[in-house]
C-alpha cells in the first residue's frame, strides 16, 4: 500500500497516471469534467495534505497537475462509463409466433 502523491493519504493504485487516494482521484475527475476554475485566497502555496487537502481547491488542483495527473485521461460526459464497449443494440423480442415460424421454414426450403 503506497501513499497518495497529492496529499499523502493511503493509495492502493494509480489514477490518471499517478498513485493517488480515492479522494484526490474524485476531486481531479470532477474538476476536469466541470472545467472548474479555482482561486487561491492566500499565496498559491497552501499545504495540501490529508488533513488540509479540502481547504484550498486551487492549490490542490495545482498539486495534482504538478505530480503528473493527466487531464486528457479523464473521460468526458459523452464517454463516461463506456470502457471501450460498442453501443448496445436495442433488443427486440424474437418473433416466435407459429405462423411466422412456419413462413420462415417454407421460405428457407424454397
Buried (B, 14 or more C-beta within 10 A) or exposed (E): EEBBBBBBBEBEEEBBBBBBBBBBBEBBBEBBBEEEEEEBEEEEEBEBEBEEBEBBBBBBBBBBEEBEBBBEEBEEEEEEEEEEEEEEEEEEEEEEEEEEEEEEEEEEEE
